Amino acid sequence: MSVNLEDLRISIAGRSIVKGISMRVGDGERVGLIGASGSGKSMIAKACLGLLPSVADVRGSIRIGQQEIVGADERKLAGIRGSATGLVVQNPAAALNPVKRVFDQVALPLTLHYQLDREQIRTRVIDMLRRVGLTETIADKFPHQLSGGQQQRVAIATALVTSPKFIIADEPTTSLDSITQQQIVDVLVSLVDDSGASMLFITHDFSVLSRATTRCAVLDEGVLVEEGSTHDLLREPKHPVTRILVNAATELTFQRNAVGQGITDGQGVHGRNDEGAAR
Ligand SMILES: Nc1ncnc2c1ncn2[C@@H]1O[C@H](COP(=O)(O)OP(=O)(O)OP(=O)(O)O)[C@@H](O)[C@H]1O
């Protein structure tokens, strides 16, 4: 499903946060959104899902498929959120309900938005858990009994169980170690591609960005300053802000490599997946 943002402006209490951005995520496309902390990335993500606080003044247009989000009433937004869009956030522990078992978490969007019988829901939930790389045994567990990577897999299963056609991933791997990050990005990308959905992927991490997206946009203080293929943008950043971001990320990678970080995760180096099962 294609998504079009046109002259999107967001301000809160008279402070302009997003200052007239226009961008498009084409049908089946995976687009990255990068920018310094506080540049307005999450505001844009929330605006796309109608999740901004009521004090936010939103102008311009966000079209998801044929549906206009700006100015839509809560009933319409709830319908779009439940079926057309999916959100994967940074902290899966916060996104999951601590007193619900995995099965019930993943089943919830189906029970809220579709008329399915118990068997249909069970089949769909177990299939979804398998597709994110988890086994059926995890269905009876509570979030606190899972690793961070397993929690994020459950969160992805929950976000994608209704087969949404537009997915927003807002820093979905930030709280994970580097090996698990790669596994989670690969799971997300293959699910998105298999379903033909489009995705807006917000991240600070350039290795994640190049793995997850083909095109990306750079945000600086609420303004889009550069847009292009992810490959070209990372190789030859044109705007000074992009250059600063890319150089800072490159420096960090060198520092990490120098101290041997990023390859120390037990699951990865011992050939085990998030389930703890030998691969
Ligand atoms: N509920 C709110 N009320 C007022 N201002 C807010 C609110 N939420 C965010 N902001 C402000 O909006 C600006 C953009 O925030 P946003 O969370 O979109 O940044 P971001 O680019 O996603 O940053 P990060 O990478 O750190 O998550 C920030 O200056 C932030 O302080």
The ligand as an SDF file (V2000), in Angstrom:
LIG
                    3D

 31 33  0  0  0  0  0  0  0  0999 V2000
    4.1180   14.8000   23.7930 N   0  0  0  0  0  0  0  0  0  0  0  0
    4.9820   15.7850   23.4610 C   0  0  0  0  0  0  0  0  0  0  0  0
    4.7490   17.0620   23.8320 N   0  0  0  0  0  0  0  0  0  0  0  0
    5.5810   18.0560   23.4830 C   0  0  0  0  0  0  0  0  0  0  0  0
    6.7060   17.8840   22.7450 N   0  0  0  0  0  0  0  0  0  0  0  0
    7.0060   16.6450   22.3790 C   0  0  0  0  0  0  0  0  0  0  0  0
    6.1690   15.5040   22.6930 C   0  0  0  0  0  0  0  0  0  0  0  0
    6.7370   14.3920   22.1660 N   0  0  0  0  0  0  0  0  0  0  0  0
    7.8670   14.8000   21.5490 C   0  0  0  0  0  0  0  0  0  0  0  0
    8.0330   16.1300   21.6660 N   0  0  0  0  0  0  0  0  0  0  0  0
    9.1360   16.9290   21.1060 C   0  0  0  0  0  0  0  0  0  0  0  0
    9.1150   16.8060   19.6900 O   0  0  0  0  0  0  0  0  0  0  0  0
   10.4340   16.7800   19.1770 C   0  0  0  0  0  0  0  0  0  0  0  0
   10.5920   15.5770   18.2510 C   0  0  0  0  0  0  0  0  0  0  0  0
   10.4520   14.3900   19.0360 O   0  0  0  0  0  0  0  0  0  0  0  0
   10.5430   12.9430   18.3980 P   0  0  0  0  0  0  0  0  0  0  0  0
   10.2500   11.9650   19.4850 O   0  0  0  0  0  0  0  0  0  0  0  0
    9.7240   12.8770   17.1750 O   0  0  0  0  0  0  0  0  0  0  0  0
   12.1020   12.8810   17.9990 O   0  0  0  0  0  0  0  0  0  0  0  0
   12.9070   11.6860   17.3320 P   0  0  0  0  0  0  0  0  0  0  0  0
   13.5450   12.2210   16.1100 O   0  0  0  0  0  0  0  0  0  0  0  0
   12.0300   10.4900   17.1850 O   0  0  0  0  0  0  0  0  0  0  0  0
   14.0120   11.4470   18.4380 O   0  0  0  0  0  0  0  0  0  0  0  0
   14.6750   10.0830   18.9770 P   0  0  0  0  0  0  0  0  0  0  0  0
   15.5760    9.6170   17.8760 O   0  0  0  0  0  0  0  0  0  0  0  0
   15.4370   10.5180   20.1810 O   0  0  0  0  0  0  0  0  0  0  0  0
   13.5650    9.1270   19.2950 O   0  0  0  0  0  0  0  0  0  0  0  0
   11.3760   16.7400   20.3650 C   0  0  0  0  0  0  0  0  0  0  0  0
   11.9070   18.0190   20.5600 O   0  0  0  0  0  0  0  0  0  0  0  0
   10.4830   16.3570   21.5330 C   0  0  0  0  0  0  0  0  0  0  0  0
   10.9140   16.9680   22.7150 O   0  0  0  0  0  0  0  0  0  0  0  0
  1  2  1  0
  2  3  1  0
  2  7  2  0
  3  4  2  0
  4  5  1  0
  5  6  2  0
  6  7  1  0
  6 10  1  0
  7  8  1  0
  8  9  2  0
  9 10  1  0
 10 11  1  0
 11 12  1  0
 11 30  1  0
 12 13  1  0
 13 14  1  0
 13 28  1  0
 14 15  1  0
 15 16  1  0
 16 17  2  0
 16 18  1  0
 16 19  1  0
 19 20  1  0
 20 21  2  0
 20 22  1  0
 20 23  1  0
 23 24  1  0
 24 25  2  0
 24 26  1  0
 24 27  1  0
 28 29  1  0
 28 30  1  0
 30 31  1  0
M  END
$$$$
